[in-house]
Amino acid sequence: MKKSLIAVLGFFAFLTMASAQALAGNAGLLLSPTRIVLENGAKYVTVTVRNTGDGTGRYKIELIDATMDENGGIKVREDGSKDEFSAIGLLSLSPSSMTLRPDESQVVRLLVKNQNEAPDGEYRSHLQVRMTESDLDPDTSKPTEGTGIAIKSKITTIIPVIIRKGQTAYSLVIDNAKLLTGGGDNKQAPEVKVGVSFSGNRSILGDIKVTHIAADGKEAQLAFLQGVAIYRGVAKRNQTVALTVPEGVNVRSGRLRVDFLSQENEGSHVLSEKEITP
């Protein structure tokens, strides 16, 4: 009888714990827009922070600097050092923290300052929003009663914030393009590796298009990779593009044309092109 009673009590204890865990929500994080460009004298912009989860969360907002490597990877300068073309000194933000209920959103305001003191060119930093806690009481912003914990989350989102002042220009050239049949890592789909040289006092956001041209001149698009960014100060940029080959197309015959197209305000046009003869 005693053993049965202990088992029953243990079962109810398990149910109580499971119920508390079920009630413990997790906050989410979504930023809009995902890229900011302030140009033509613009001095003000807003970013919407939204909690996409089912728990209340606390968020910290700050401006940081990050660098781009030759393969397009973004690395935060965790030592607090500033980029050569940092925009942190040209921006102020408000608020620096917020608490959001599920599906609630709030605006972060970014204001450009001291712009007149900067030489012509582009300056870039990143807006970082980090969720520091979730499962909070929406009224007290403290851990929800009954769960006994505040879930420490590592969810962090960063978006580029770009300021362009005065005259800006850039030069982009596709230096090389190589067909990798099999993808280079035992993959089935072929890929094209593209190498780009870049210079100028601003960045660029573009798309890479790969087209197959058969011996009879018939063309077939094999890839269209959107949102390829190259930051100011990055002299070389590599990008691997996966190809989708339609039935009847042999990538080892004919030619492949690689185009880098602009995605900026001047409209979508070819900045540079390179042909591959397999």
C-alpha positions as a printed Julia matrix, in Angstrom:
278×3 Matrix{Float64}:
  0.0    0.0     0.0
  2.79   2.37    0.94
  4.64   1.61   -2.32
  1.45   2.24   -4.32
  0.93   5.57   -2.56
  4.5    6.63   -3.3
  4.06   5.66   -6.95
  0.83   7.68   -7.21
  2.41  10.72   -5.56
  5.39  10.41   -7.86
  3.06  10.28  -10.86
  1.25  13.46   -9.79
  4.58  15.17   -9.15
  5.6   14.3   -12.72
  2.32  15.74  -14.05
  2.84  18.96  -12.08
  6.37  19.34  -13.46
  5.23  18.59  -17.0
  2.42  21.16  -16.7
  4.85  23.82  -15.49
  7.17  23.06  -18.4
  4.28  23.19  -20.84
  3.36  26.64  -19.56
  6.92  27.89  -19.93
  6.91  29.72  -23.25
  9.83  30.79  -25.39
 10.1   34.22  -26.94
 11.11  34.63  -30.58
 12.78  37.37  -32.61
 12.13  38.94  -36.01
 13.5   42.21  -37.42
 12.05  44.26  -40.26
 13.59  45.44  -42.53
 16.63  43.16  -42.76
 18.93  45.74  -44.38
 19.08  49.52  -43.99
 20.61  52.02  -46.41
 20.51  55.72  -45.5
 21.48  57.91  -48.45
 20.59  61.16  -50.2
 20.68  63.0   -46.88
 18.29  60.67  -45.02
 18.69  61.17  -41.28
 16.13  58.87  -39.69
 14.96  55.27  -39.95
 13.02  52.78  -37.84
 13.38  49.03  -37.36
 10.55  46.88  -36.02
 11.42  44.23  -33.43
  8.76  41.52  -33.11
  8.41  38.69  -30.62
  7.37  35.7   -32.74
  7.31  33.22  -29.85
  4.71  32.16  -27.29
  6.51  33.58  -24.24
  7.41  37.08  -23.07
 11.01  38.06  -23.81
 13.55  40.71  -22.89
 15.77  42.12  -25.63
 18.95  44.17  -25.72
 19.62  46.46  -28.71
 23.02  47.9   -29.65
 25.22  48.94  -32.55
 28.23  46.76  -33.29
 30.86  46.38  -36.01
 31.42  43.22  -38.04
 33.74  42.21  -40.86
 33.17  40.23  -44.04
 35.65  37.59  -45.21
 36.39  36.63  -48.82
 33.65  33.98  -48.76
 30.96  36.38  -47.56
 30.99  35.25  -43.93
 30.13  37.91  -41.34
 32.09  37.92  -38.09
 31.23  40.2   -35.18
 34.15  42.11  -33.66
 33.7   40.67  -30.21
 36.67  42.61  -28.81
 34.74  45.85  -29.28
 37.13  47.25  -31.9
 35.74  49.47  -34.64
 35.8   48.88  -38.36
 37.79  51.32  -40.5
 34.51  52.53  -42.01
 32.34  52.18  -38.9
 29.02  54.02  -38.74
 28.72  53.77  -34.95
 29.97  57.34  -34.45
 27.36  58.59  -36.9
 24.33  56.91  -35.32
 22.27  57.02  -32.16
 19.53  54.54  -31.3
 16.57  54.35  -28.94
 15.53  52.33  -27.0
 18.46  50.12  -25.99
 16.26  47.45  -24.41
 12.64  46.29  -24.45
 10.31  43.61  -23.11
  7.79  42.14  -25.55
  4.78  39.89  -25.02
  4.02  37.14  -27.59
  3.33  38.63  -31.03
  4.04  42.13  -29.7
  6.34  44.5   -31.58
  8.16  47.75  -30.87
 10.09  50.22  -33.01
 13.79  51.02  -32.66
 14.69  54.52  -33.9
 18.03  55.21  -35.58
 19.15  58.82  -36.03
 22.1   59.97  -38.18
 24.35  62.52  -36.46
 27.7   64.24  -37.16
 27.39  63.33  -40.83
 28.88  66.6   -42.03
 32.2   65.8   -40.38
 32.69  62.56  -42.35
 34.38  62.43  -45.81
 32.3   61.28  -48.78
 31.78  57.53  -48.88
 29.93  54.71  -47.23
 29.94  53.85  -43.52
 28.58  50.61  -42.14
 27.8   49.01  -38.8
 25.26  46.43  -37.66
 22.19  46.67  -35.48
 22.28  43.74  -33.07
 19.17  42.6   -31.21
 19.79  39.89  -28.62
 17.14  38.09  -26.6
 18.56  37.87  -23.08
 15.65  36.16  -21.32
 12.32  34.57  -22.09
  9.41  33.1   -20.1
  8.9   36.37  -18.22
  5.81  37.69  -16.52
  4.47  40.32  -18.97
  3.58  42.71  -16.14
  6.67  42.44  -13.93
  9.26  41.36  -16.56
 10.42  38.79  -14.02
 10.49  34.98  -14.34
  6.99  33.56  -14.58
  5.73  32.24  -11.25
  5.44  28.48  -11.26
  8.27  27.73  -13.66
 11.01  28.94  -11.35
 13.41  29.77  -14.19
 14.12  32.39  -16.82
 15.31  30.62  -19.94
 18.59  32.16  -21.05
 18.43  32.29  -24.83
 21.23  32.88  -27.27
 18.97  34.09  -30.08
 20.69  37.04  -31.75
 19.91  38.8   -35.01
 22.07  41.41  -36.73
 21.26  43.54  -39.77
 23.57  45.92  -41.68
 23.04  49.66  -41.28
 24.66  51.6   -44.13
 25.12  55.37  -44.42
 26.17  56.83  -47.78
 27.35  60.41  -47.98
 28.17  62.45  -51.07
 29.78  60.86  -54.1
 30.17  57.07  -53.97
 31.44  54.68  -56.62
 32.65  51.11  -57.02
 34.26  48.75  -59.54
 33.41  45.07  -59.86
 34.98  42.48  -62.15
 34.5   38.69  -62.3
 38.11  37.48  -62.41
 37.43  33.79  -62.69
 34.63  31.26  -62.81
 35.06  27.51  -62.6
 32.63  24.63  -63.1
 32.72  22.08  -60.28
 30.94  18.94  -61.45
 29.69  16.97  -58.49
 29.79  20.05  -56.3
 33.32  19.53  -55.02
 32.16  17.72  -51.85
 30.72  14.51  -53.29
 27.48  16.3   -54.05
 25.39  15.27  -57.03
 24.51  18.75  -58.29
 27.2   20.7   -60.16
 28.32  24.11  -58.91
 30.1   27.15  -60.25
 32.75  28.89  -58.15
 32.94  32.62  -58.89
 35.8   34.94  -57.95
 35.21  38.71  -57.95
 37.57  41.7   -57.58
 36.0   44.73  -55.9
 37.06  48.28  -55.1
 35.46  51.63  -54.28
 34.15  53.69  -51.39
 30.84  51.84  -51.02
 29.4   48.32  -50.93
 27.24  46.49  -53.44
 24.3   44.08  -53.24
 23.69  41.98  -56.31
 22.62  38.69  -57.86
 24.57  36.01  -59.71
 22.98  34.38  -62.75
 24.38  31.32  -64.53
 23.19  30.51  -68.06
 24.0   27.54  -70.28
 24.48  28.32  -73.97
 24.26  25.3   -76.26
 26.17  24.92  -79.53
 23.03  25.97  -81.43
 22.71  29.15  -79.32
 19.81  27.93  -77.17
 19.99  29.3   -73.63
 18.87  27.75  -70.33
 19.11  29.41  -66.92
 20.8   27.15  -64.38
 20.97  29.45  -61.35
 19.9   32.81  -60.01
 21.44  33.49  -56.6
 20.0   36.61  -54.97
 21.45  38.9   -52.32
 25.2   38.55  -52.81
 26.77  41.36  -50.79
 30.31  42.75  -51.01
 31.28  45.22  -48.29
 33.53  48.22  -48.7
 37.1   47.19  -47.98
 36.66  43.6   -49.28
 39.0   43.41  -52.27
 38.27  39.78  -53.22
 34.96  37.93  -52.92
 34.31  34.24  -53.66
 30.88  32.73  -54.1
 29.84  29.16  -54.89
 26.58  28.82  -56.82
 24.63  25.55  -56.99
 23.21  24.74  -60.43
 19.84  23.23  -61.3
 20.31  21.5   -64.67
 17.16  20.91  -66.75
 16.68  17.61  -68.53
 18.48  17.56  -71.85
 21.13  20.12  -70.87
 24.75  18.94  -70.72
 26.87  21.38  -68.7
 30.03  19.78  -70.09
 29.19  20.95  -73.6
 28.53  24.41  -74.99
 29.31  27.38  -72.72
 28.33  28.74  -69.33
 27.85  32.49  -68.87
 28.12  33.94  -65.36
 26.57  37.4   -64.81
 26.84  39.58  -61.71
 23.81  41.89  -61.7
 23.2   44.98  -59.6
 20.34  44.93  -57.09
 20.76  48.59  -56.13
 18.73  51.7   -56.95
 20.2   52.07  -60.42
 18.21  49.0   -61.48
 19.07  45.42  -62.31
 21.78  45.35  -64.96
 24.92  43.34  -65.63
 27.98  44.71  -63.82
 30.34  42.01  -65.06
 30.19  38.72  -66.95
 32.46  35.75  -67.5
 32.17  32.73  -69.78
 33.23  29.17  -68.99
 34.05  26.67  -71.69
 33.99  23.22  -70.02
